[in-house]
Amino acid sequence: MALVETRYEHIVLDDAGVPHIDGTTMKVIELVLESTAYGWSPEELHFQHPYLTLGQIHSALAYYWDHKDALDQDIARRRAQVEELRRVTPPAPFVARLKAQG
């Protein structure tokens, strides 16, 4: 996969234009979703992901805030895909048996 450097020191774009933290497989969106879902500060994100530096975390969050509209649209698109998959995928037999048991 070819990576394109950005003006953000720790952020690169993959072939599809998805921002990643350089040297990792962590997408900026994944870090942002953890931050918003759990209310985690950069320090807590660092505690949860000790392989990331605070510089990488702050750079990812800065990238998000500078590209918020586009990344929020990507998040919404991904959520819609998940909901569509949930809608069209039948429940696993085990789940159906559990639901039948009450």
Gaussian input, Z-matrix of N, CA and C with variables (Angstrom, degrees):
# hf/3-21g

backbone

0 1
 N
 C     1     B1
 C     2     B2     1     A1
 N     3     B3     2     A2     1     D1
 C     4     B4     3     A3     2     D2
 C     5     B5     4     A4     3     D3
 N     6     B6     5     A5     4     D4
 C     7     B7     6     A6     5     D5
 C     8     B8     7     A7     6     D6
 N     9     B9     8     A8     7     D7
 C    10    B10     9     A9     8     D8
 C    11    B11    10    A10     9     D9
 N    12    B12    11    A11    10    D10
 C    13    B13    12    A12    11    D11
 C    14    B14    13    A13    12    D12
 N    15    B15    14    A14    13    D13
 C    16    B16    15    A15    14    D14
 C    17    B17    16    A16    15    D15
 N    18    B18    17    A17    16    D16
 C    19    B19    18    A18    17    D17
 C    20    B20    19    A19    18    D18
 N    21    B21    20    A20    19    D19
 C    22    B22    21    A21    20    D20
 C    23    B23    22    A22    21    D21
 N    24    B24    23    A23    22    D22
 C    25    B25    24    A24    23    D23
 C    26    B26    25    A25    24    D24
 N    27    B27    26    A26    25    D25
 C    28    B28    27    A27    26    D26
 C    29    B29    28    A28    27    D27
 N    30    B30    29    A29    28    D28
 C    31    B31    30    A30    29    D29
 C    32    B32    31    A31    30    D30
 N    33    B33    32    A32    31    D31
 C    34    B34    33    A33    32    D32
 C    35    B35    34    A34    33    D33
 N    36    B36    35    A35    34    D34
 C    37    B37    36    A36    35    D35
 C    38    B38    37    A37    36    D36
 N    39    B39    38    A38    37    D37
 C    40    B40    39    A39    38    D38
 C    41    B41    40    A40    39    D39
 N    42    B42    41    A41    40    D40
 C    43    B43    42    A42    41    D41
 C    44    B44    43    A43    42    D42
 N    45    B45    44    A44    43    D43
 C    46    B46    45    A45    44    D44
 C    47    B47    46    A46    45    D45
 N    48    B48    47    A47    46    D46
 C    49    B49    48    A48    47    D47
 C    50    B50    49    A49    48    D48
 N    51    B51    50    A50    49    D49
 C    52    B52    51    A51    50    D50
 C    53    B53    52    A52    51    D51
 N    54    B54    53    A53    52    D52
 C    55    B55    54    A54    53    D53
 C    56    B56    55    A55    54    D54
 N    57    B57    56    A56    55    D55
 C    58    B58    57    A57    56    D56
 C    59    B59    58    A58    57    D57
 N    60    B60    59    A59    58    D58
 C    61    B61    60    A60    59    D59
 C    62    B62    61    A61    60    D60
 N    63    B63    62    A62    61    D61
 C    64    B64    63    A63    62    D62
 C    65    B65    64    A64    63    D63
 N    66    B66    65    A65    64    D64
 C    67    B67    66    A66    65    D65
 C    68    B68    67    A67    66    D66
 N    69    B69    68    A68    67    D67
 C    70    B70    69    A69    68    D68
 C    71    B71    70    A70    69    D69
 N    72    B72    71    A71    70    D70
 C    73    B73    72    A72    71    D71
 C    74    B74    73    A73    72    D72
 N    75    B75    74    A74    73    D73
 C    76    B76    75    A75    74    D74
 C    77    B77    76    A76    75    D75
 N    78    B78    77    A77    76    D76
 C    79    B79    78    A78    77    D77
 C    80    B80    79    A79    78    D78
 N    81    B81    80    A80    79    D79
 C    82    B82    81    A81    80    D80
 C    83    B83    82    A82    81    D81
 N    84    B84    83    A83    82    D82
 C    85    B85    84    A84    83    D83
 C    86    B86    85    A85    84    D84
 N    87    B87    86    A86    85    D85
 C    88    B88    87    A87    86    D86
 C    89    B89    88    A88    87    D87
 N    90    B90    89    A89    88    D88
 C    91    B91    90    A90    89    D89
 C    92    B92    91    A91    90    D90
 N    93    B93    92    A92    91    D91
 C    94    B94    93    A93    92    D92
 C    95    B95    94    A94    93    D93
 N    96    B96    95    A95    94    D94
 C    97    B97    96    A96    95    D95
 C    98    B98    97    A97    96    D96
 N    99    B99    98    A98    97    D97
 C   100   B100    99    A99    98    D98
 C   101   B101   100   A100    99    D99
 N   102   B102   101   A101   100   D100
 C   103   B103   102   A102   101   D101
 C   104   B104   103   A103   102   D102
 N   105   B105   104   A104   103   D103
 C   106   B106   105   A105   104   D104
 C   107   B107   106   A106   105   D105
 N   108   B108   107   A107   106   D106
 C   109   B109   108   A108   107   D107
 C   110   B110   109   A109   108   D108
 N   111   B111   110   A110   109   D109
 C   112   B112   111   A111   110   D110
 C   113   B113   112   A112   111   D111
 N   114   B114   113   A113   112   D112
 C   115   B115   114   A114   113   D113
 C   116   B116   115   A115   114   D114
 N   117   B117   116   A116   115   D115
 C   118   B118   117   A117   116   D116
 C   119   B119   118   A118   117   D117
 N   120   B120   119   A119   118   D118
 C   121   B121   120   A120   119   D119
 C   122   B122   121   A121   120   D120
 N   123   B123   122   A122   121   D121
 C   124   B124   123   A123   122   D122
 C   125   B125   124   A124   123   D123
 N   126   B126   125   A125   124   D124
 C   127   B127   126   A126   125   D125
 C   128   B128   127   A127   126   D126
 N   129   B129   128   A128   127   D127
 C   130   B130   129   A129   128   D128
 C   131   B131   130   A130   129   D129
 N   132   B132   131   A131   130   D130
 C   133   B133   132   A132   131   D131
 C   134   B134   133   A133   132   D132
 N   135   B135   134   A134   133   D133
 C   136   B136   135   A135   134   D134
 C   137   B137   136   A136   135   D135
 N   138   B138   137   A137   136   D136
 C   139   B139   138   A138   137   D137
 C   140   B140   139   A139   138   D138
 N   141   B141   140   A140   139   D139
 C   142   B142   141   A141   140   D140
 C   143   B143   142   A142   141   D141
 N   144   B144   143   A143   142   D142
 C   145   B145   144   A144   143   D143
 C   146   B146   145   A145   144   D144
 N   147   B147   146   A146   145   D145
 C   148   B148   147   A147   146   D146
 C   149   B149   148   A148   147   D147
 N   150   B150   149   A149   148   D148
 C   151   B151   150   A150   149   D149
 C   152   B152   151   A151   150   D150
 N   153   B153   152   A152   151   D151
 C   154   B154   153   A153   152   D152
 C   155   B155   154   A154   153   D153
 N   156   B156   155   A155   154   D154
 C   157   B157   156   A156   155   D155
 C   158   B158   157   A157   156   D156
 N   159   B159   158   A158   157   D157
 C   160   B160   159   A159   158   D158
 C   161   B161   160   A160   159   D159
 N   162   B162   161   A161   160   D160
 C   163   B163   162   A162   161   D161
 C   164   B164   163   A163   162   D162
 N   165   B165   164   A164   163   D163
 C   166   B166   165   A165   164   D164
 C   167   B167   166   A166   165   D165
 N   168   B168   167   A167   166   D166
 C   169   B169   168   A168   167   D167
 C   170   B170   169   A169   168   D168
 N   171   B171   170   A170   169   D169
 C   172   B172   171   A171   170   D170
 C   173   B173   172   A172   171   D171
 N   174   B174   173   A173   172   D172
 C   175   B175   174   A174   173   D173
 C   176   B176   175   A175   174   D174
 N   177   B177   176   A176   175   D175
 C   178   B178   177   A177   176   D176
 C   179   B179   178   A178   177   D177
 N   180   B180   179   A179   178   D178
 C   181   B181   180   A180   179   D179
 C   182   B182   181   A181   180   D180
 N   183   B183   182   A182   181   D181
 C   184   B184   183   A183   182   D182
 C   185   B185   184   A184   183   D183
 N   186   B186   185   A185   184   D184
 C   187   B187   186   A186   185   D185
 C   188   B188   187   A187   186   D186
 N   189   B189   188   A188   187   D187
 C   190   B190   189   A189   188   D188
 C   191   B191   190   A190   189   D189
 N   192   B192   191   A191   190   D190
 C   193   B193   192   A192   191   D191
 C   194   B194   193   A193   192   D192
 N   195   B195   194   A194   193   D193
 C   196   B196   195   A195   194   D194
 C   197   B197   196   A196   195   D195
 N   198   B198   197   A197   196   D196
 C   199   B199   198   A198   197   D197
 C   200   B200   199   A199   198   D198
 N   201   B201   200   A200   199   D199
 C   202   B202   201   A201   200   D200
 C   203   B203   202   A202   201   D201
 N   204   B204   203   A203   202   D202
 C   205   B205   204   A204   203   D203
 C   206   B206   205   A205   204   D204
 N   207   B207   206   A206   205   D205
 C   208   B208   207   A207   206   D206
 C   209   B209   208   A208   207   D207
 N   210   B210   209   A209   208   D208
 C   211   B211   210   A210   209   D209
 C   212   B212   211   A211   210   D210
 N   213   B213   212   A212   211   D211
 C   214   B214   213   A213   212   D212
 C   215   B215   214   A214   213   D213
 N   216   B216   215   A215   214   D214
 C   217   B217   216   A216   215   D215
 C   218   B218   217   A217   216   D216
 N   219   B219   218   A218   217   D217
 C   220   B220   219   A219   218   D218
 C   221   B221   220   A220   219   D219
 N   222   B222   221   A221   220   D220
 C   223   B223   222   A222   221   D221
 C   224   B224   223   A223   222   D222
 N   225   B225   224   A224   223   D223
 C   226   B226   225   A225   224   D224
 C   227   B227   226   A226   225   D225
 N   228   B228   227   A227   226   D226
 C   229   B229   228   A228   227   D227
 C   230   B230   229   A229   228   D228
 N   231   B231   230   A230   229   D229
 C   232   B232   231   A231   230   D230
 C   233   B233   232   A232   231   D231
 N   234   B234   233   A233   232   D232
 C   235   B235   234   A234   233   D233
 C   236   B236   235   A235   234   D234
 N   237   B237   236   A236   235   D235
 C   238   B238   237   A237   236   D236
 C   239   B239   238   A238   237   D237
 N   240   B240   239   A239   238   D238
 C   241   B241   240   A240   239   D239
 C   242   B242   241   A241   240   D240
 N   243   B243   242   A242   241   D241
 C   244   B244   243   A243   242   D242
 C   245   B245   244   A244   243   D243
 N   246   B246   245   A245   244   D244
 C   247   B247   246   A246   245   D245
 C   248   B248   247   A247   246   D246
 N   249   B249   248   A248   247   D247
 C   250   B250   249   A249   248   D248
 C   251   B251   250   A250   249   D249
 N   252   B252   251   A251   250   D250
 C   253   B253   252   A252   251   D251
 C   254   B254   253   A253   252   D252
 N   255   B255   254   A254   253   D253
 C   256   B256   255   A255   254   D254
 C   257   B257   256   A256   255   D255
 N   258   B258   257   A257   256   D256
 C   259   B259   258   A258   257   D257
 C   260   B260   259   A259   258   D258
 N   261   B261   260   A260   259   D259
 C   262   B262   261   A261   260   D260
 C   263   B263   262   A262   261   D261
 N   264   B264   263   A263   262   D262
 C   265   B265   264   A264   263   D263
 C   266   B266   265   A265   264   D264
 N   267   B267   266   A266   265   D265
 C   268   B268   267   A267   266   D266
 C   269   B269   268   A268   267   D267
 N   270   B270   269   A269   268   D268
 C   271   B271   270   A270   269   D269
 C   272   B272   271   A271   270   D270
 N   273   B273   272   A272   271   D271
 C   274   B274   273   A273   272   D272
 C   275   B275   274   A274   273   D273
 N   276   B276   275   A275   274   D274
 C   277   B277   276   A276   275   D275
 C   278   B278   277   A277   276   D276
 N   279   B279   278   A278   277   D277
 C   280   B280   279   A279   278   D278
 C   281   B281   280   A280   279   D279
 N   282   B282   281   A281   280   D280
 C   283   B283   282   A282   281   D281
 C   284   B284   283   A283   282   D282
 N   285   B285   284   A284   283   D283
 C   286   B286   285   A285   284   D284
 C   287   B287   286   A286   285   D285
 N   288   B288   287   A287   286   D286
 C   289   B289   288   A288   287   D287
 C   290   B290   289   A289   288   D288
 N   291   B291   290   A290   289   D289
 C   292   B292   291   A291   290   D290
 C   293   B293   292   A292   291   D291
 N   294   B294   293   A293   292   D292
 C   295   B295   294   A294   293   D293
 C   296   B296   295   A295   294   D294
 N   297   B297   296   A296   295   D295
 C   298   B298   297   A297   296   D296
 C   299   B299   298   A298   297   D297
 N   300   B300   299   A299   298   D298
 C   301   B301   300   A300   299   D299
 C   302   B302   301   A301   300   D300
 N   303   B303   302   A302   301   D301
 C   304   B304   303   A303   302   D302
 C   305   B305   304   A304   303   D303

   B1=1.4408
   B2=1.5193
   B3=1.2946
   B4=1.4604
   B5=1.5207
   B6=1.3144
   B7=1.4536
   B8=1.5148
   B9=1.3225
   B10=1.4540
   B11=1.5218
   B12=1.3277
   B13=1.4564
   B14=1.5153
   B15=1.3143
   B16=1.4592
   B17=1.5229
   B18=1.3131
   B19=1.4605
   B20=1.5272
   B21=1.3296
   B22=1.4576
   B23=1.5250
   B24=1.3115
   B25=1.4592
   B26=1.5195
   B27=1.3112
   B28=1.4660
   B29=1.5246
   B30=1.3186
   B31=1.4666
   B32=1.5255
   B33=1.3381
   B34=1.4651
   B35=1.5250
   B36=1.3265
   B37=1.4632
   B38=1.5166
   B39=1.3443
   B40=1.4627
   B41=1.5266
   B42=1.3242
   B43=1.4688
   B44=1.5227
   B45=1.3234
   B46=1.4663
   B47=1.5266
   B48=1.3368
   B49=1.4622
   B50=1.5129
   B51=1.3276
   B52=1.4710
   B53=1.5315
   B54=1.3402
   B55=1.4660
   B56=1.5233
   B57=1.3332
   B58=1.4643
   B59=1.5179
   B60=1.3265
   B61=1.4557
   B62=1.5218
   B63=1.3160
   B64=1.4648
   B65=1.5254
   B66=1.3279
   B67=1.4574
   B68=1.5127
   B69=1.3303
   B70=1.4641
   B71=1.5216
   B72=1.3186
   B73=1.4667
   B74=1.5305
   B75=1.3234
   B76=1.4733
   B77=1.5236
   B78=1.3329
   B79=1.4601
   B80=1.5271
   B81=1.3172
   B82=1.4624
   B83=1.5271
   B84=1.3239
   B85=1.4672
   B86=1.5312
   B87=1.3254
   B88=1.4707
   B89=1.5245
   B90=1.3194
   B91=1.4554
   B92=1.5229
   B93=1.3238
   B94=1.4668
   B95=1.5255
   B96=1.3294
   B97=1.4636
   B98=1.5232
   B99=1.3230
   B100=1.4630
   B101=1.5204
   B102=1.3065
   B103=1.4594
   B104=1.5273
   B105=1.3339
   B106=1.4652
   B107=1.5306
   B108=1.3247
   B109=1.4686
   B110=1.5195
   B111=1.3148
   B112=1.4605
   B113=1.5215
   B114=1.3219
   B115=1.4596
   B116=1.5189
   B117=1.3354
   B118=1.4552
   B119=1.5191
   B120=1.3057
   B121=1.4629
   B122=1.5233
   B123=1.3390
   B124=1.4699
   B125=1.5302
   B126=1.3182
   B127=1.4626
   B128=1.5290
   B129=1.3352
   B130=1.4647
   B131=1.5271
   B132=1.3240
   B133=1.4638
   B134=1.5291
   B135=1.3294
   B136=1.4683
   B137=1.5309
   B138=1.3258
   B139=1.4663
   B140=1.5287
   B141=1.3251
   B142=1.4597
   B143=1.5315
   B144=1.3233
   B145=1.4688
   B146=1.5293
   B147=1.3257
   B148=1.4699
   B149=1.5317
   B150=1.3228
   B151=1.4629
   B152=1.5239
   B153=1.3396
   B154=1.4632
   B155=1.5194
   B156=1.3219
   B157=1.4604
   B158=1.5259
   B159=1.3059
   B160=1.4654
   B161=1.5295
   B162=1.3309
   B163=1.4635
   B164=1.5152
   B165=1.3389
   B166=1.4618
   B167=1.5250
   B168=1.3154
   B169=1.4654
   B170=1.5215
   B171=1.3178
   B172=1.4707
   B173=1.5267
   B174=1.3216
   B175=1.4661
   B176=1.5294
   B177=1.3435
   B178=1.4669
   B179=1.5233
   B180=1.3275
   B181=1.4638
   B182=1.5281
   B183=1.3358
   B184=1.4672
   B185=1.5222
   B186=1.3373
   B187=1.4684
   B188=1.5267
   B189=1.3319
   B190=1.4664
   B191=1.5254
   B192=1.3150
   B193=1.4656
   B194=1.5229
   B195=1.3212
   B196=1.4609
   B197=1.5280
   B198=1.3155
   B199=1.4739
   B200=1.5309
   B201=1.3171
   B202=1.4633
   B203=1.5238
   B204=1.3062
   B205=1.4750
   B206=1.5276
   B207=1.3205
   B208=1.4688
   B209=1.5276
   B210=1.3260
   B211=1.4637
   B212=1.5234
   B213=1.3262
   B214=1.4645
   B215=1.5273
   B216=1.3135
   B217=1.4661
   B218=1.5190
   B219=1.3252
   B220=1.4621
   B221=1.5213
   B222=1.3224
   B223=1.4650
   B224=1.5315
   B225=1.3257
   B226=1.4696
   B227=1.5247
   B228=1.3314
   B229=1.4688
   B230=1.5233
   B231=1.3155
   B232=1.4605
   B233=1.5340
   B234=1.3226
   B235=1.4717
   B236=1.5233
   B237=1.3181
   B238=1.4694
   B239=1.5283
   B240=1.3317
   B241=1.4672
   B242=1.5245
   B243=1.3263
   B244=1.4683
   B245=1.5217
   B246=1.3119
   B247=1.4671
   B248=1.5217
   B249=1.3141
   B250=1.4655
   B251=1.5269
   B252=1.3247
   B253=1.4673
   B254=1.5246
   B255=1.3181
   B256=1.4711
   B257=1.5230
   B258=1.3180
   B259=1.4673
   B260=1.5214
   B261=1.3292
   B262=1.4570
   B263=1.5308
   B264=1.3108
   B265=1.4617
   B266=1.5222
   B267=1.3170
   B268=1.4694
   B269=1.5324
   B270=1.3261
   B271=1.4566
   B272=1.5314
   B273=1.3062
   B274=1.4577
   B275=1.5302
   B276=1.3229
   B277=1.4644
   B278=1.5341
   B279=1.3126
   B280=1.4656
   B281=1.5239
   B282=1.3115
   B283=1.4651
   B284=1.5244
   B285=1.3173
   B286=1.4712
   B287=1.5307
   B288=1.3299
   B289=1.4692
   B290=1.5317
   B291=1.3051
   B292=1.4766
   B293=1.5115
   B294=1.3291
   B295=1.4623
   B296=1.5277
   B297=1.3194
   B298=1.4595
   B299=1.5198
   B300=1.3223
   B301=1.4617
   B302=1.5174
   B303=1.3153
   B304=1.4480
   B305=1.4600
   A1=108.17
   A2=117.58
   A3=122.37
   A4=108.79
   A5=115.70
   A6=120.63
   A7=109.25
   A8=116.00
   A9=122.10
   A10=107.62
   A11=116.67
   A12=120.11
   A13=109.84
   A14=115.55
   A15=122.05
   A16=107.80
   A17=116.92
   A18=119.17
   A19=111.14
   A20=116.17
   A21=122.25
   A22=107.03
   A23=116.79
   A24=121.80
   A25=114.11
   A26=118.55
   A27=121.57
   A28=113.84
   A29=118.31
   A30=121.17
   A31=109.81
   A32=115.28
   A33=122.22
   A34=108.21
   A35=114.92
   A36=121.16
   A37=108.37
   A38=116.60
   A39=119.33
   A40=109.56
   A41=116.71
   A42=121.52
   A43=112.97
   A44=116.61
   A45=121.09
   A46=112.20
   A47=116.99
   A48=120.14
   A49=113.82
   A50=116.95
   A51=121.33
   A52=108.66
   A53=117.37
   A54=119.68
   A55=112.07
   A56=115.03
   A57=124.08
   A58=108.62
   A59=115.94
   A60=120.26
   A61=106.63
   A62=116.34
   A63=122.82
   A64=111.29
   A65=115.01
   A66=121.17
   A67=114.10
   A68=117.50
   A69=121.97
   A70=108.68
   A71=115.58
   A72=120.49
   A73=110.90
   A74=117.20
   A75=122.44
   A76=110.23
   A77=114.77
   A78=120.76
   A79=108.57
   A80=115.87
   A81=120.76
   A82=109.59
   A83=116.92
   A84=121.10
   A85=111.24
   A86=117.91
   A87=120.86
   A88=110.49
   A89=116.62
   A90=120.46
   A91=110.76
   A92=116.55
   A93=121.17
   A94=110.63
   A95=117.09
   A96=119.88
   A97=111.22
   A98=117.76
   A99=120.08
   A100=110.59
   A101=116.02
   A102=120.19
   A103=111.39
   A104=116.58
   A105=119.37
   A106=112.34
   A107=117.65
   A108=120.23
   A109=111.78
   A110=116.72
   A111=120.73
   A112=113.17
   A113=117.22
   A114=120.23
   A115=112.83
   A116=115.86
   A117=120.10
   A118=111.73
   A119=115.58
   A120=123.54
   A121=108.58
   A122=117.34
   A123=118.50
   A124=112.48
   A125=116.60
   A126=119.68
   A127=111.01
   A128=117.17
   A129=120.02
   A130=110.50
   A131=117.00
   A132=119.91
   A133=110.06
   A134=116.30
   A135=120.63
   A136=110.17
   A137=117.20
   A138=120.82
   A139=110.39
   A140=116.83
   A141=121.84
   A142=112.18
   A143=116.48
   A144=122.34
   A145=108.46
   A146=117.71
   A147=119.95
   A148=114.15
   A149=117.76
   A150=120.62
   A151=111.72
   A152=117.66
   A153=121.91
   A154=109.28
   A155=115.88
   A156=119.31
   A157=108.92
   A158=115.85
   A159=118.67
   A160=110.39
   A161=116.95
   A162=120.07
   A163=111.50
   A164=117.06
   A165=120.51
   A166=110.68
   A167=116.51
   A168=121.26
   A169=110.69
   A170=116.90
   A171=119.93
   A172=111.16
   A173=117.48
   A174=120.57
   A175=110.43
   A176=116.88
   A177=120.78
   A178=110.90
   A179=116.60
   A180=119.63
   A181=111.04
   A182=117.78
   A183=120.67
   A184=110.08
   A185=116.47
   A186=120.08
   A187=109.52
   A188=116.11
   A189=119.33
   A190=111.02
   A191=117.91
   A192=120.13
   A193=111.70
   A194=116.90
   A195=119.38
   A196=112.66
   A197=116.94
   A198=122.36
   A199=110.92
   A200=116.21
   A201=123.10
   A202=113.22
   A203=117.98
   A204=120.03
   A205=111.68
   A206=116.63
   A207=120.07
   A208=111.02
   A209=117.61
   A210=120.04
   A211=111.35
   A212=117.65
   A213=119.80
   A214=110.87
   A215=117.36
   A216=120.14
   A217=110.62
   A218=117.21
   A219=121.00
   A220=110.41
   A221=117.12
   A222=121.08
   A223=109.77
   A224=117.31
   A225=121.16
   A226=110.68
   A227=117.21
   A228=121.18
   A229=110.71
   A230=116.68
   A231=120.81
   A232=111.19
   A233=116.27
   A234=119.39
   A235=110.98
   A236=116.77
   A237=120.65
   A238=110.27
   A239=117.31
   A240=120.34
   A241=110.68
   A242=116.68
   A243=120.13
   A244=110.01
   A245=116.94
   A246=120.21
   A247=111.32
   A248=117.11
   A249=120.43
   A250=110.16
   A251=117.17
   A252=120.00
   A253=111.45
   A254=116.38
   A255=119.58
   A256=110.65
   A257=115.85
   A258=120.55
   A259=111.41
   A260=118.01
   A261=120.46
   A262=113.91
   A263=117.88
   A264=120.72
   A265=109.54
   A266=117.10
   A267=118.64
   A268=109.72
   A269=116.27
   A270=118.65
   A271=110.37
   A272=114.44
   A273=119.80
   A274=108.66
   A275=118.40
   A276=120.99
   A277=112.58
   A278=116.35
   A279=119.86
   A280=110.86
   A281=117.32
   A282=121.71
   A283=109.80
   A284=116.52
   A285=120.03
   A286=110.47
   A287=118.19
   A288=120.75
   A289=110.95
   A290=117.07
   A291=119.86
   A292=111.21
   A293=116.81
   A294=120.71
   A295=110.35
   A296=117.86
   A297=121.79
   A298=111.42
   A299=116.67
   A300=120.87
   A301=111.91
   A302=117.05
   A303=120.81
   A304=110.84
   D1=127.28
   D2=177.11
   D3=-80.72
   D4=139.64
   D5=178.18
   D6=-116.79
   D7=143.46
   D8=179.01
   D9=-113.21
   D10=126.87
   D11=177.65
   D12=-69.66
   D13=152.98
   D14=177.05
   D15=-118.36
   D16=-179.94
   D17=176.67
   D18=-79.50
   D19=-1.49
   D20=175.63
   D21=-93.29
   D22=122.36
   D23=-169.56
   D24=-51.35
   D25=-39.34
   D26=-173.03
   D27=-107.38
   D28=10.38
   D29=-173.85
   D30=-116.06
   D31=132.31
   D32=175.03
   D33=-127.47
   D34=156.45
   D35=177.51
   D36=-107.22
   D37=135.81
   D38=176.80
   D39=-82.22
   D40=-174.66
   D41=-177.56
   D42=-57.99
   D43=-29.61
   D44=-179.51
   D45=-89.52
   D46=1.57
   D47=-179.83
   D48=83.76
   D49=12.91
   D50=-179.46
   D51=-84.57
   D52=125.86
   D53=-179.33
   D54=-76.06
   D55=131.84
   D56=178.20
   D57=-124.08
   D58=158.11
   D59=171.12
   D60=-80.58
   D61=123.81
   D62=-174.34
   D63=-55.58
   D64=135.26
   D65=178.05
   D66=81.35
   D67=5.75
   D68=179.57
   D69=-135.02
   D70=175.72
   D71=172.50
   D72=-100.28
   D73=5.42
   D74=-176.70
   D75=-75.79
   D76=123.06
   D77=174.94
   D78=-83.72
   D79=147.45
   D80=177.55
   D81=-56.73
   D82=-41.54
   D83=-178.89
   D84=-59.49
   D85=-39.79
   D86=-179.52
   D87=-61.73
   D88=-43.86
   D89=179.95
   D90=-66.17
   D91=-42.18
   D92=179.73
   D93=-63.68
   D94=-42.66
   D95=179.72
   D96=-62.94
   D97=-39.15
   D98=176.21
   D99=-64.24
   D100=-42.97
   D101=-179.71
   D102=-61.01
   D103=-44.79
   D104=-177.96
   D105=-77.66
   D106=-39.00
   D107=-177.38
   D108=-67.11
   D109=-40.68
   D110=-175.25
   D111=-104.45
   D112=-5.95
   D113=-178.23
   D114=70.57
   D115=28.04
   D116=-175.40
   D117=-78.00
   D118=136.55
   D119=173.78
   D120=-78.21
   D121=168.44
   D122=174.58
   D123=-56.62
   D124=-35.89
   D125=179.44
   D126=-66.43
   D127=-39.91
   D128=178.07
   D129=-69.06
   D130=-38.40
   D131=175.59
   D132=-59.57
   D133=-39.94
   D134=178.23
   D135=-65.75
   D136=-39.88
   D137=177.47
   D138=-62.20
   D139=-42.09
   D140=-178.65
   D141=-73.99
   D142=-26.69
   D143=-178.51
   D144=-129.74
   D145=72.72
   D146=-174.31
   D147=-63.87
   D148=-13.97
   D149=177.25
   D150=-77.88
   D151=-10.95
   D152=175.79
   D153=-96.91
   D154=140.43
   D155=174.85
   D156=-84.91
   D157=161.62
   D158=175.32
   D159=-62.87
   D160=-32.39
   D161=176.18
   D162=-61.99
   D163=-43.33
   D164=178.04
   D165=-63.48
   D166=-42.51
   D167=-178.83
   D168=-64.84
   D169=-47.77
   D170=179.55
   D171=-64.18
   D172=-37.05
   D173=177.84
   D174=-64.57
   D175=-42.12
   D176=178.09
   D177=-63.03
   D178=-43.69
   D179=179.65
   D180=-67.18
   D181=-37.53
   D182=176.49
   D183=-63.93
   D184=-42.43
   D185=178.15
   D186=-59.37
   D187=-44.34
   D188=179.11
   D189=-58.69
   D190=-50.73
   D191=-175.95
   D192=-65.15
   D193=-31.20
   D194=177.96
   D195=-77.97
   D196=-17.11
   D197=-179.26
   D198=-127.74
   D199=30.99
   D200=-171.47
   D201=-55.48
   D202=-47.87
   D203=-176.53
   D204=-60.28
   D205=-47.42
   D206=-178.45
   D207=-66.40
   D208=-41.97
   D209=-178.97
   D210=-71.36
   D211=-36.14
   D212=176.01
   D213=-64.81
   D214=-36.32
   D215=175.56
   D216=-65.09
   D217=-39.26
   D218=177.83
   D219=-65.06
   D220=-41.16
   D221=177.67
   D222=-61.94
   D223=-45.24
   D224=179.50
   D225=-62.37
   D226=-40.56
   D227=178.61
   D228=-63.06
   D229=-42.55
   D230=179.58
   D231=-65.62
   D232=-40.74
   D233=177.82
   D234=-63.53
   D235=-40.29
   D236=178.43
   D237=-63.27
   D238=-39.30
   D239=177.23
   D240=-62.57
   D241=-42.64
   D242=179.63
   D243=-63.03
   D244=-44.79
   D245=179.69
   D246=-62.72
   D247=-39.57
   D248=178.30
   D249=-64.77
   D250=-42.80
   D251=177.47
   D252=-62.45
   D253=-40.22
   D254=177.60
   D255=-63.38
   D256=-38.39
   D257=-177.55
   D258=-67.75
   D259=-39.88
   D260=-173.30
   D261=-95.15
   D262=-10.40
   D263=-178.39
   D264=-94.58
   D265=123.08
   D266=178.95
   D267=-67.82
   D268=151.42
   D269=179.09
   D270=-65.16
   D271=150.83
   D272=176.67
   D273=-63.03
   D274=148.12
   D275=-179.40
   D276=-53.18
   D277=-38.93
   D278=179.65
   D279=-62.50
   D280=-43.30
   D281=179.22
   D282=-64.20
   D283=-41.95
   D284=178.88
   D285=-62.01
   D286=-41.33
   D287=178.26
   D288=-64.54
   D289=-40.75
   D290=177.88
   D291=-62.33
   D292=-44.29
   D293=179.80
   D294=-64.26
   D295=-37.86
   D296=179.15
   D297=-65.38
   D298=-30.86
   D299=179.54
   D300=-78.52
   D301=-13.49
   D302=177.80
   D303=94.01

